[in-house]
């Protein structure tokens, strides 16, 4: 797969399962991420022209091009890895390549539990939530594992459902048989032919979906997603960049208003509160590893403000003697009708999953 001579200097990194990200800052500076930690590696890529040739080699199978007029591209490799390339004049010091590798080592929720990304009880809740057709937002910063968690948990969707995935750059590889994959299209060299996320969400509604999964909501497609849920398309999953569940609510509000429609703010708040059931927050721990630091329910609206309640939160204890993150997840129970929603779908949340914890017990 990576047999081209120009890729030989980074071939070992591309094939190393412990490397999750490769960052080429120039011909003489390459960083990788292993186990959540970045480190420089000793790799020489010749000069800027060789890095530019590497960029063109990676782009060739996609049919896309890069130029001074269109100096950056997002695309995927045949193994599912996601690539971003950016060149001068935008990148002042030469072509930059960032490869986020497709993670094969994480295939089930049990894998996430084994990695201490979340607790067993949190996993039980999220599995029941997906099976029970709750609408879930996966939130966090870049690289915190949002898409990985979404992809793993989507494995709990029944094979009897028709799933449509919509992504800017396709990453999700669902195992169900009845999956339709849609991907946005950037403009061509003449600036035409763009297909946006919002357009794909609207088109998906005409394709008889039983589930819609959006790889990342980043613009006015937020309004289309909310409308889809409120018109009966439950069980939707989506990614939103956000530093907290409250931040996610604000971002959904702002993105919905980007459409420019004369919708009052109180109406946007009620749509969000009615449409979204859970926010799953992802963060980096002190040691650089990825953790789901909270599961938050959207309770409702009060005084035109969206009410949130943290069901699970991560209580950090800093680092242990081995320099690894130490802490515990605590449950504060539920306040809304989340359990009833799940049970209406014929799904039971395992006994003890939502038992309220007391710190230190």
C-alpha positions in Angstrom: 0.0 0.0 0.0 2.8 2.4 0.8 5.3 1.0 -1.7 6.0 4.2 -3.6 9.7 5.2 -3.2 8.8 8.7 -2.1 7.0 7.3 0.9 9.8 5.0 2.1 11.2 7.4 4.7 7.9 7.4 6.6 6.7 3.9 5.7 7.6 2.4 9.1 5.6 5.2 10.8 2.6 4.5 8.6 2.7 0.8 9.4 3.5 1.2 13.1 0.3 0.4 15.0 1.5 2.4 18.1 1.8 5.6 16.0 -1.5 7.4 16.0 -0.4 10.7 14.3 2.4 11.7 12.0 3.3 15.4 11.7 5.7 16.4 8.9 6.7 20.1 9.6 9.4 20.1 6.9 12.1 17.9 5.4 14.1 17.9 8.7 11.4 17.9 11.3 9.0 15.0 11.8 6.9 14.4 14.9 4.7 11.4 15.9 2.2 10.7 18.6 2.5 7.5 20.6 0.3 6.8 23.6 -1.0 10.3 23.6 2.5 11.9 23.7 4.3 13.7 20.9 8.0 13.1 20.2 10.3 14.1 17.4 11.7 11.3 15.2 15.0 11.2 13.3 13.8 11.1 9.7 15.3 13.1 6.8 13.1 13.9 3.8 15.7 15.7 1.7 14.4 19.1 0.9 11.1 21.0 0.3 10.8 19.6 -3.2 10.8 16.1 -1.8 8.1 17.0 0.7 6.1 18.5 -2.1 6.5 15.3 -4.1 5.3 13.3 -1.0 2.2 15.5 -0.9 1.5 15.0 -4.5 2.0 11.2 -4.2 -0.5 11.0 -1.3 -3.0 13.1 -3.2 -2.8 11.3 -6.5 -5.3 8.4 -5.8 -7.9 10.9 -4.6 -8.0 12.8 -7.9 -7.6 16.1 -6.0 -5.0 18.7 -6.6 -3.2 21.4 -4.6 -1.9 24.7 -5.8 -1.1 28.2 -4.6 -4.7 29.1 -5.5 -6.1 26.2 -3.4 -3.2 25.6 -0.9 -4.7 23.0 1.4 -6.7 19.7 1.2 -8.3 17.2 3.5 -8.5 13.7 2.3 -8.3 10.0 3.4 -5.9 7.2 2.5 -7.0 3.8 1.3 -6.5 2.4 4.9 -8.9 5.0 6.3 -6.2 7.4 7.7 -7.1 11.1 7.4 -4.6 13.5 5.9 -4.3 17.3 5.9 -1.8 19.0 3.6 -1.1 22.7 3.3 1.5 24.4 1.2 3.0 27.9 0.6 2.1 30.7 0.4 -0.2 29.8 3.4 2.4 27.6 5.0 5.4 29.9 5.3 8.1 27.4 5.9 7.1 24.9 3.2 4.6 22.0 2.7 3.1 20.6 6.0 1.6 17.1 6.2 -0.5 15.8 9.1 -1.7 12.2 9.0 -4.2 11.0 11.6 -4.0 7.2 11.3 -7.0 5.0 11.3 -7.1 3.1 14.6 -7.5 -0.7 14.1 -6.7 -1.6 17.7 -10.0 0.0 19.0 -12.9 -2.0 17.6 -15.3 -2.5 20.5 -16.5 -0.6 23.6 -14.6 -3.2 25.7 -11.4 -1.9 24.0 -12.2 1.6 25.2 -12.8 0.3 28.7 -9.5 -1.7 28.6 -7.7 1.5 27.6 -9.3 3.3 30.6 -11.0 5.8 28.3 -14.3 5.3 30.2 -15.7 3.1 32.9 -17.7 0.0 32.5 -20.8 1.7 33.8 -20.4 4.5 31.4 -20.0 2.0 28.6 -23.2 0.3 29.7 -25.1 3.6 29.6 -23.8 4.6 26.2 -24.6 1.2 24.7 -28.1 1.4 26.0 -28.4 5.0 24.8 -27.4 4.0 21.2 -29.7 1.0 21.2 -32.5 3.0 22.7 -32.3 5.6 19.9 -31.1 8.6 21.9 -29.5 11.5 20.0 -25.9 11.9 21.1 -23.3 14.5 20.5 -19.6 13.5 20.9 -17.7 16.6 21.9 -14.1 17.5 22.5 -11.0 19.1 21.1 -9.2 17.9 18.0 -7.7 14.4 18.4 -9.4 13.5 21.7 -11.1 10.4 20.2 -14.6 11.7 19.4 -14.9 10.0 16.0 -13.3 6.8 17.3 -15.9 6.6 20.1 -18.7 7.4 17.8 -17.6 4.7 15.4 -17.2 2.1 18.1 -20.6 2.8 19.7 -22.3 2.9 16.4 -21.6 -0.9 16.3 -24.6 -1.2 18.6 -27.0 -0.1 15.9 -29.1 -3.0 14.6 -28.4 -4.5 11.2 -32.1 -4.0 10.4 -31.6 -0.3 10.2 -30.7 1.9 7.2 -27.8 4.1 8.3 -26.6 7.1 6.4 -23.2 8.6 7.3 -22.3 12.2 6.3 -18.7 13.4 6.6 -16.5 16.2 5.4 -13.7 13.6 4.9 -15.0 10.0 5.3 -13.4 8.2 8.2 -16.2 6.0 9.6 -16.2 2.4 8.6 -19.4 0.9 10.0 -19.7 -2.9 10.1 -23.5 -3.1 9.4 -24.6 -4.2 6.0 -27.1 -1.4 5.2 -24.9 1.6 5.3 -24.9 4.5 2.9 -21.7 6.7 3.0 -21.9 10.3 1.8 -18.9 12.7 1.6 -18.8 16.5 1.0 -17.1 17.7 -2.2 -14.8 20.7 -2.3 -14.9 23.1 -5.3 -13.0 22.2 -8.4 -10.3 24.3 -9.9 -12.9 26.7 -11.3 -14.5 27.1 -7.9 -17.6 25.1 -8.8 -19.1 21.7 -7.8 -19.1 22.2 -4.1 -21.4 19.9 -2.1 -21.8 21.0 1.5 -22.6 19.1 4.7 -25.9 20.9 4.9 -26.9 19.8 1.4 -26.1 16.2 2.2 -28.1 16.3 5.5 -31.1 17.6 3.6 -30.7 15.1 0.8 -30.3 12.2 3.4 -33.8 12.9 4.6 -35.1 11.9 1.2 -33.2 8.6 1.3 -35.4 6.8 3.9 -32.8 6.7 6.7 -33.5 5.2 10.1 -30.3 6.6 11.5 -28.2 9.6 10.4 -24.6 9.9 11.6 -22.8 13.2 11.0 -19.0 13.0 11.2 -18.7 16.6 12.4 -21.2 19.5 12.6 -19.4 22.7 11.9 -21.8 25.1 10.2 -25.4 25.8 9.4 -26.1 22.0 8.9 -26.7 22.1 12.6 -30.2 23.5 11.9 -30.8 20.7 9.4 -29.7 18.1 11.9 -32.0 19.5 14.6 -34.9 19.6 12.2 -34.2 16.0 11.1 -34.4 14.8 14.7 -37.5 16.8 15.5 -39.3 15.4 12.5 -38.9 11.8 13.7 -35.3 10.7 12.8 -34.2 9.6 16.2 -31.0 7.9 17.2 -28.8 10.4 15.4 -25.1 10.6 16.3 -22.8 13.5 15.6 -19.4 15.1 16.4 -19.1 18.7 17.5 -15.9 20.5 18.6 -16.4 21.9 22.1 -14.5 22.3 25.3 -17.6 21.4 27.4 -21.2 20.4 27.0 -22.2 24.0 27.7 -19.9 25.1 24.9 -21.5 22.6 22.6 -24.9 24.1 23.3 -23.6 27.6 22.5 -21.9 26.3 19.3 -25.1 24.6 18.1 -27.0 27.8 18.8 -24.5 30.0 16.8 -24.3 27.4 13.9 -28.1 27.3 13.7 -28.3 31.1 13.5 -25.7 31.1 10.6 -28.5 30.1 8.2 -29.8 33.7 8.6 -33.4 32.8 9.2 -35.5 34.9 11.5 -35.7 32.3 14.2 -35.9 33.7 17.8 -33.2 32.6 20.2 -35.7 31.0 22.6 -37.0 28.8 19.7 -33.4 27.7 18.9 -32.9 26.8 22.6 -36.1 24.7 22.6 -35.1 22.9 19.4 -31.7 22.0 20.8 -33.1 20.8 24.1 -35.8 18.8 22.4 -33.5 17.2 19.9 -30.3 16.4 21.9 -30.3 13.8 24.7 -26.7 13.3 25.6 -23.3 15.0 25.2 -20.3 12.8 25.6 -17.3 14.9 26.5 -13.7 13.9 25.4 -10.5 15.4 26.7 -6.8 14.7 27.1 -5.7 13.5 30.5 -2.6 14.9 32.3 -0.5 12.1 30.8 -1.8 12.8 27.2 -4.1 9.8 27.0 -7.6 10.2 25.8 -10.5 10.0 28.2 -14.3 10.5 28.2 -14.5 12.9 31.0 -18.2 13.3 31.2 -21.6 12.1 30.0 -24.1 15.0 30.3 -27.9 14.9 29.7 -29.8 17.7 28.2 -32.7 18.1 30.7 -34.8 20.8 29.1 -35.3 24.6 29.0 -35.9 26.9 31.9 -36.1 30.7 31.6 -35.1 30.2 27.9 -31.8 28.6 29.0 -30.8 25.0 28.2 -30.5 22.9 31.4 -27.7 20.4 31.6 -26.9 17.7 34.2 -23.7 15.7 34.4 -24.5 12.0 34.8 -20.9 10.9 34.9 -17.8 13.1 35.6 -14.1 12.3 35.8 -12.5 13.2 39.1 -8.8 13.5 38.4 -6.2 12.7 41.0 -3.2 13.9 38.9 -0.5 11.4 38.0 0.5 8.2 39.7 4.0 7.0 40.5 4.4 5.8 36.9 3.4 9.1 35.4 0.0 7.9 34.2 -3.3 9.6 34.8 -5.1 8.6 38.0 -8.7 9.3 38.8 -12.2 7.9 39.0 -15.5 8.4 37.3 -18.4 9.4 39.5 -22.1 9.1 38.8 -24.7 11.6 39.9 -27.7 9.8 38.5 -30.2 11.3 36.0 -32.7 14.2 36.4 -34.6 14.1 33.1 -36.6 11.4 31.3 -33.6 9.8 29.7 -34.3 6.4 31.2 -37.9 6.5 30.1 -36.8 7.4 26.6 -34.5 4.4 26.4 -37.1 2.0 27.9 -39.7 3.2 25.4 -37.5 1.7 22.7 -37.6 -1.7 24.5 -34.0 -1.3 25.9 -33.1 -1.7 29.5 -30.2 0.0 31.2 -28.3 -2.6 33.3 -29.1 -2.5 37.0 -26.6 -0.4 39.0 -25.4 1.6 35.9 -26.8 4.8 37.3 -26.2 4.2 41.0 -25.2 7.6 42.5 -21.6 7.6 43.8 -20.1 9.4 46.7 -16.5 10.7 46.3 -14.1 8.6 48.3 -16.4 5.6 48.6 
